């Protein structure tokens, strides 16, 4: 379990200004407030008037049986702020994050693999650029590695996001697809 307390937490206060002055035409000005093409938005950084806290739990479980290994880790995080505080925090963290991994360091002579499933649940994204909902996602990553003892080297190859379902970590940002990778490592000290 963890908890952090913040005084003067930095966030945004938003202001909307209609393009028609309320002193000229109150009806037109009030109609423009909810129309982004007829009003201007301003963002002011400021400090929370009340104490803000972040709390959560985190865990990491590991098990090994011979050369096989299994792991599960996760974090649940929550931001707590006063209901009357107009500050909009940019706490853009999914409340629940889970990683499940499985692999074998030596499935054959000098060959191993690892597979990881990553899950993030949906959460609200707040920023001066855009606000919105980040959808939940889960994907598999896979890697296989081969040691080459004769030349003190290792080759790793794999790909991320095996499901090829694109996901986004930032609202309004690019979607992440699959990445295929391969590396060659030479290490004179490798046994």
Backbone bond lengths (Angstrom), bond angles and torsions (degrees), N, CA, C in turn:
res aa  C-N    CA-C-N  psi(-1)  N-CA   C-N-CA  omega(-1)  CA-C   N-CA-C  phi
1 X - - - 1.456 - - 1.522 108.09 -
2 X 1.318 116.92 141.25 1.453 119.91 175.83 1.522 109.03 -138.69
3 X 1.310 115.66 151.75 1.459 122.11 175.82 1.526 107.83 -147.06
4 X 1.320 116.05 138.87 1.463 122.37 177.24 1.524 107.60 -130.69
5 X 1.309 116.54 140.35 1.465 122.07 178.88 1.521 108.77 -115.75
6 X 1.320 116.44 137.70 1.456 122.10 -178.33 1.524 109.96 -127.56
7 X 1.303 115.73 127.63 1.456 121.35 167.79 1.521 106.70 -98.08
8 X 1.314 117.77 143.52 1.474 122.74 179.29 1.528 112.15 60.59
9 X 1.325 117.31 38.19 1.462 122.55 177.78 1.527 109.11 -55.66
10 X 1.322 117.65 131.95 1.464 121.75 -176.40 1.523 110.18 -87.32
11 X 1.312 115.51 134.09 1.457 121.35 177.57 1.517 110.01 -157.69
12 X 1.317 115.37 -164.33 1.460 121.15 -176.36 1.523 111.58 -112.63
13 X 1.305 114.72 145.10 1.459 122.02 166.23 1.515 105.60 -117.66
14 X 1.314 116.44 132.83 1.468 120.72 -176.61 1.520 110.49 -105.97
15 X 1.318 114.27 142.90 1.462 120.55 175.81 1.527 107.68 -132.76
16 X 1.329 115.42 139.65 1.466 121.50 177.99 1.523 107.13 -117.81
17 X 1.335 115.69 129.37 1.467 120.83 179.99 1.521 108.39 -118.52
18 X 1.336 117.09 117.95 1.464 118.52 176.21 1.527 109.66 -67.81
19 X 1.316 116.69 153.34 1.467 120.15 -178.41 1.529 112.19 -78.21
20 X 1.319 116.79 -17.62 1.459 121.16 174.31 1.523 107.88 -101.91
21 X 1.287 117.32 132.00 1.455 120.87 -179.58 1.531 110.33 -67.50
22 X 1.331 118.28 134.78 1.468 120.31 176.86 1.527 112.63 -60.43
23 X 1.340 117.80 -26.55 1.463 119.37 178.82 1.527 111.48 -73.03
24 X 1.342 118.39 -19.70 1.462 122.36 178.10 1.527 110.46 -89.15
25 X 1.344 117.20 -49.03 1.466 121.47 -178.75 1.530 108.14 -150.45
26 X 1.330 115.84 95.43 1.460 121.36 -176.45 1.527 111.49 -62.40
27 X 1.320 118.49 -39.66 1.465 121.99 -179.17 1.540 110.90 -64.04
28 X 1.319 118.07 -46.49 1.470 121.53 179.91 1.531 110.41 -65.50
29 X 1.332 117.07 -41.79 1.466 121.11 -179.38 1.524 110.82 -63.04
30 X 1.333 117.78 -42.89 1.461 119.72 -179.73 1.529 111.32 -67.37
31 X 1.313 118.87 -32.71 1.459 122.06 176.49 1.519 112.72 -70.46
32 X 1.328 116.72 -27.69 1.466 120.84 -178.92 1.530 112.77 -79.01
33 X 1.315 117.90 -18.73 1.460 120.58 -175.91 1.529 112.77 -59.23
34 X 1.314 118.23 -37.29 1.465 121.40 -177.76 1.523 113.08 -98.83
35 X 1.312 117.41 11.00 1.456 121.20 179.41 1.526 108.22 -115.73
36 X 1.332 116.41 110.11 1.464 119.97 -174.09 1.528 113.34 -66.18
37 X 1.330 118.10 -18.87 1.463 119.47 178.24 1.528 112.08 -84.47
38 X 1.339 116.63 -11.46 1.462 120.60 -178.60 1.525 113.10 -119.23
39 X 1.330 116.08 13.76 1.460 119.67 178.94 1.526 109.13 -146.01
40 X 1.310 115.13 163.96 1.465 121.54 178.65 1.529 108.29 -115.43
41 X 1.324 115.68 141.03 1.455 121.31 178.69 1.518 109.17 -110.88
42 X 1.317 114.20 137.83 1.460 121.43 178.90 1.519 108.71 -125.41
43 X 1.309 116.06 143.80 1.451 122.04 179.72 1.517 108.73 -121.71
44 X 1.306 115.53 128.66 1.458 121.51 -179.74 1.524 108.70 -119.68
45 X 1.318 115.72 123.19 1.451 118.65 174.13 1.515 108.57 -75.83
46 X 1.309 115.34 139.88 1.451 119.66 179.61 1.518 110.08 -158.31
47 X 1.307 114.55 -175.84 1.455 121.20 -178.69 1.522 110.44 -109.30
48 X 1.310 115.22 145.05 1.460 120.77 176.56 1.520 109.16 -63.96
49 X 1.304 116.60 141.43 1.460 121.34 178.57 1.512 112.06 -77.06
50 X 1.325 116.90 -21.81 1.454 121.55 -178.83 1.524 109.81 -118.95
51 X 1.301 115.43 167.67 1.467 120.62 177.30 1.529 109.12 -68.46
52 X 1.308 115.97 138.31 1.464 123.16 177.42 1.520 107.11 -114.69
53 X 1.319 116.34 140.46 1.456 118.50 178.01 1.525 110.53 -130.65
54 X 1.303 114.55 153.32 1.459 123.08 174.41 1.519 105.83 -121.27
55 X 1.326 115.49 129.67 1.455 118.52 178.43 1.516 109.84 -136.77
56 X 1.313 115.10 159.14 1.446 118.57 179.15 1.506 112.60 177.47
57 X 1.312 114.55 -176.75 1.461 121.91 176.73 1.519 107.83 -131.70
58 X 1.316 114.60 150.34 1.454 120.51 179.53 1.527 107.36 -140.19
59 X 1.329 116.47 146.41 1.457 119.71 178.75 1.523 109.72 -145.85
60 X 1.318 115.41 158.64 1.461 122.53 178.82 1.524 107.49 -149.50
61 X 1.328 117.09 112.26 1.459 122.81 179.89 1.517 108.99 -113.22
62 X 1.334 116.96 134.52 1.457 121.53 179.88 1.529 108.98 -133.93
63 X 1.311 115.44 141.57 1.462 121.30 176.76 1.516 108.70 -141.92
64 X 1.320 115.42 138.14 1.460 119.62 177.84 1.520 108.29 -129.37
65 X 1.334 116.00 136.00 1.454 122.85 175.91 1.515 107.25 -131.67
66 X 1.317 116.29 102.09 1.462 119.61 -174.53 1.507 109.55 66.94
67 X 1.321 116.30 -125.24 1.469 119.83 179.21 1.522 112.01 -94.36
68 X 1.345 117.64 -6.69 1.468 120.82 176.62 1.520 110.08 -83.07
69 X 1.314 116.72 146.47 1.457 121.01 175.53 1.520 109.51 -137.22
70 X 1.313 114.74 154.47 1.456 123.20 -179.43 1.526 106.99 -139.13
71 X 1.309 116.97 139.86 1.455 120.60 178.15 1.514 111.74 -144.68
72 X 1.305 115.56 147.34 1.458 122.63 176.02 1.515 107.10 -141.37
73 X 1.328 116.76 125.01 1.454 119.95 175.64 1.515 108.93 -139.66
74 X 1.303 114.91 156.88 1.459 118.93 -178.39 1.510 111.87 -167.07
75 X 1.314 114.05 167.42 1.454 122.07 178.97 1.519 109.26 -144.53
76 X 1.325 115.50 135.45 1.462 121.61 170.19 1.524 105.85 -116.70
77 X 1.339 117.09 124.25 1.461 122.21 -175.64 1.516 109.90 -129.71
78 X 1.335 116.39 141.58 1.457 120.72 -179.95 1.521 109.82 -141.01
79 X 1.326 116.07 135.91 1.464 122.71 175.28 1.519 107.55 -94.47
80 X 1.322 116.91 133.34 1.461 121.68 179.29 1.522 107.46 -120.63
81 X 1.341 116.80 122.74 1.466 120.61 177.67 1.512 108.84 -138.95
82 X 1.317 116.12 162.43 1.456 120.79 -179.95 1.513 111.81 -64.71
83 X 1.312 117.08 138.64 1.465 121.95 -177.60 1.532 112.14 -66.33
84 X 1.328 117.66 -26.15 1.465 120.77 -177.39 1.520 113.00 -88.90
85 X 1.315 118.39 -8.40 1.457 121.54 -177.11 1.532 109.14 -76.31
86 X 1.338 119.18 122.65 1.472 120.88 -178.61 1.525 113.66 -75.66
87 X 1.323 116.78 -5.58 1.456 120.78 -178.87 1.529 110.61 -62.94
88 X 1.331 116.41 135.03 1.461 122.46 176.11 1.522 107.20 -104.04
89 X 1.328 117.14 106.49 1.468 117.69 -177.14 1.519 111.60 -75.95
90 X 1.312 116.11 143.25 1.453 121.12 174.97 1.519 109.65 -91.94
91 X 1.315 116.39 54.81 1.473 122.06 -178.86 1.517 107.37 -90.75
92 X 1.309 115.54 79.50 1.459 121.82 -170.56 1.526 111.26 -93.17
93 X 1.304 115.07 62.42 1.457 121.99 -177.79 1.519 109.32 -123.87
94 X 1.331 118.25 130.69 1.462 118.26 176.34 1.531 109.81 -64.09
95 X 1.318 117.84 136.94 1.469 119.27 -179.79 1.524 112.91 -60.79
96 X 1.324 117.29 -35.47 1.461 120.39 -176.96 1.518 110.54 -124.69
97 X 1.328 115.38 126.27 1.464 122.11 175.58 1.523 107.54 -129.83
98 X 1.340 116.26 129.40 1.458 121.57 178.78 1.521 110.29 -130.64
99 X 1.320 116.51 143.46 1.461 123.20 173.72 1.520 107.95 -132.34
100 X 1.311 115.57 128.55 1.454 122.39 177.38 1.524 107.59 -120.12
101 X 1.326 117.12 123.46 1.460 119.27 -177.81 1.525 110.58 -125.91
102 X 1.316 114.20 151.10 1.452 121.84 -178.83 1.517 107.41 -150.46
103 X 1.313 117.19 141.44 1.450 118.50 179.51 1.509 112.46 -175.59
104 X 1.312 114.03 -175.82 1.459 121.93 179.25 1.521 107.19 -145.19
105 X 1.333 115.57 124.41 1.463 119.98 -177.84 1.532 112.43 -73.57
106 X 1.341 115.56 -21.09 1.460 118.49 -177.54 1.533 109.20 -150.36
107 X 1.337 115.55 71.42 1.464 119.77 -179.65 1.526 111.00 -72.16
108 X 1.311 116.76 -27.26 1.461 124.56 173.40 1.530 105.75 -144.48
109 X 1.285 117.65 173.91 1.462 120.43 -179.67 1.529 109.97 -56.69
110 X 1.348 116.54 116.38 1.467 124.24 177.56 1.529 114.43 66.15
111 X 1.339 118.48 17.95 1.470 121.31 179.85 1.527 109.01 -125.58
112 X 1.325 115.83 134.72 1.457 121.72 176.68 1.520 110.26 -141.19
113 X 1.332 115.98 169.38 1.467 120.17 178.27 1.521 109.39 -150.36
114 X 1.315 114.43 163.41 1.461 121.62 176.08 1.517 108.56 -149.87
115 X 1.330 116.23 135.94 1.459 122.31 175.55 1.530 107.71 -125.38
116 X 1.314 116.92 135.21 1.465 121.96 -178.95 1.519 108.80 -129.13
117 X 1.348 115.56 133.04 1.464 121.17 171.19 1.523 106.68 -106.65
118 X 1.334 116.25 126.83 1.467 121.80 -179.84 1.520 108.84 -115.44
119 X 1.332 115.52 131.52 1.459 120.95 179.75 1.520 109.39 -126.86
120 X 1.322 115.86 136.52 1.468 123.00 173.97 1.525 107.09 -133.46
121 X 1.336 116.95 130.22 1.464 116.84 179.52 1.526 110.72 -86.16
122 X 1.315 115.83 169.30 1.468 120.58 -176.00 1.532 109.89 -68.54
123 X 1.320 115.29 152.47 1.457 120.30 177.69 1.526 109.64 -159.67
124 X 1.324 114.94 162.04 1.462 120.85 179.25 1.522 109.77 -81.97
125 X 1.326 114.81 139.05 1.457 122.06 176.89 1.519 107.67 -111.80
126 X 1.316 117.72 128.14 1.462 122.95 -179.94 1.516 109.59 -126.30
127 X 1.341 115.99 127.24 1.461 120.96 176.73 1.527 108.55 -160.91
128 X 1.342 118.10 163.82 1.466 119.30 175.88 1.526 112.14 -64.39
129 X 1.325 116.82 -24.13 1.460 120.65 -179.06 1.530 110.90 -72.82
130 X 1.318 116.97 -56.87 1.463 122.22 -179.27 1.520 110.62 -155.39
131 X 1.302 116.00 153.91 1.463 122.89 170.37 1.508 108.02 -116.24
132 X 1.305 115.80 148.34 1.455 118.76 176.33 1.506 111.56 175.51
133 X 1.298 114.55 -175.68 1.455 121.87 -178.26 1.529 109.16 -103.72
134 X 1.323 116.49 125.46 1.461 121.47 171.97 1.521 106.07 -85.06
135 X 1.322 116.81 123.44 1.461 120.36 -178.64 1.522 110.49 -73.13
136 X 1.327 115.06 152.07 1.463 119.01 175.52 1.521 109.79 -66.08
137 X 1.301 116.06 152.18 1.458 119.70 177.12 1.514 110.08 -152.76
138 X 1.287 114.07 159.68 1.449 122.40 174.32 1.514 107.87 -148.14
139 X 1.313 117.34 144.36 1.460 119.98 178.99 1.521 110.78 -154.23
140 X 1.317 115.65 159.16 1.455 122.98 178.07 1.525 110.17 -102.86
141 X 1.326 115.26 140.46 1.455 122.84 170.30 1.528 106.88 -118.21
142 X 1.318 116.85 143.92 1.461 120.99 -178.13 1.523 109.86 -136.48
143 X 1.337 115.30 140.58 1.469 120.39 177.86 1.525 109.26 -143.46
144 X 1.305 116.75 140.10 1.460 122.79 172.56 1.525 107.29 -124.06
145 X 1.329 116.05 141.92 1.461 118.95 179.97 1.529 109.72 -132.45
146 X 1.310 114.44 146.20 1.462 122.22 179.24 1.517 109.05 -130.22
147 X 1.323 115.00 122.07 1.466 119.36 175.52 1.519 109.04 -84.80
148 X 1.334 115.93 142.99 1.465 122.59 175.82 1.529 105.94 -122.28
149 X 1.352 116.35 84.12 1.471 119.85 -174.42 1.522 113.91 -59.89
150 X 1.313 118.07 -30.71 1.468 120.64 -176.86 1.526 111.95 -60.17
151 X 1.320 117.57 -29.53 1.478 120.25 -179.97 1.534 111.77 -121.40
152 X 1.368 116.22 20.50 1.477 121.98 177.68 1.524 111.73 50.71
153 X 1.314 116.83 51.13 1.462 120.72 -174.16 1.522 111.41 -136.46
154 X 1.311 114.57 167.73 1.449 122.12 175.72 1.530 109.05 -144.00
155 X 1.307 116.21 141.09 1.465 122.69 173.46 1.517 107.32 -114.31
156 X 1.328 116.17 130.02 1.466 122.34 175.47 1.514 107.73 -120.93
157 X 1.325 115.58 139.63 1.465 120.41 177.22 1.516 108.15 -145.87
158 X 1.322 115.78 152.38 1.459 119.20 178.88 1.505 111.44 173.47
159 X 1.315 114.70 -168.66 1.452 120.13 175.71 1.512 109.92 -151.96
160 X 1.311 114.46 152.48 1.458 122.01 177.75 1.517 108.54 -101.35
161 X 1.304 115.77 157.45 1.466 122.20 177.43 1.530 111.26 53.91
162 X 1.340 115.14 61.73 1.469 120.35 -177.80 1.524 112.76 -58.85
163 X 1.328 118.46 -28.36 1.460 120.92 -179.73 1.513 113.14 -73.40
164 X 1.311 117.69 -12.73 1.467 125.58 179.04 1.533 111.38 57.33
165 X 1.328 117.49 20.83 1.465 120.89 173.70 1.528 106.44 -89.04
166 X 1.299 116.42 114.49 1.458 120.05 -176.63 1.529 110.48 -65.34
167 X 1.310 115.26 146.40 1.460 121.28 178.71 1.517 108.56 -139.48
168 X 1.321 115.34 164.32 1.457 120.08 -179.09 1.518 109.83 -130.68
169 X 1.314 116.06 140.67 1.462 122.31 175.22 1.523 112.21 -99.77
170 X 1.337 116.68 -11.90 1.455 122.80 -175.77 1.519 108.06 -133.65
171 X 1.325 117.70 126.83 1.456 120.01 179.35 1.530 109.38 -67.92
172 X 1.338 115.90 126.75 1.455 121.17 -178.12 1.511 113.08 87.14
173 X 1.325 117.38 -3.62 1.459 121.58 -179.45 1.520 110.84 -94.10
174 X 1.319 116.82 -178.93 1.461 120.73 -178.31 1.528 111.36 -70.42
175 X 1.318 115.15 152.24 1.459 121.47 175.16 1.521 108.69 -86.68
176 X 1.316 115.50 143.81 1.463 121.51 -179.00 1.523 108.51 -97.37
177 X 1.305 116.28 129.04 1.457 121.60 176.39 1.515 109.79 -106.04
178 X 1.306 117.02 -145.95 1.461 121.81 179.56 1.518 110.84 -91.75
179 X 1.301 114.89 149.22 1.456 121.71 174.40 1.518 106.76 -125.79
180 X 1.319 116.54 126.67 1.453 122.31 175.61 1.520 106.63 -102.17
181 X 1.321 117.07 132.33 1.452 119.33 -176.23 1.522 111.55 -137.77
182 X 1.312 114.63 157.64 1.456 123.25 173.90 1.517 107.67 -150.61
183 X 1.329 116.45 137.94 1.467 120.93 178.39 1.524 109.59 -133.85
184 X 1.296 114.17 150.95 1.466 121.63 172.90 1.513 106.59 -123.98
185 X 1.336 117.31 125.41 1.451 121.60 -178.76 1.525 109.13 -121.62
186 X 1.314 114.71 127.56 1.468 121.22 173.94 1.515 107.54 -107.71
187 X 1.328 117.05 125.51 1.446 121.78 -179.62 1.519 108.36 -137.38
188 X 1.329 117.95 108.20 1.458 120.26 -177.10 1.535 112.38 -59.94
189 X 1.347 117.81 -24.13 1.458 120.95 -179.74 1.514 113.91 -89.77
190 X 1.343 118.56 -0.95 1.458 121.70 -177.24 1.528 110.61 -69.44
191 X 1.318 114.85 132.46 1.477 119.21 178.40 1.504 110.91 -100.54
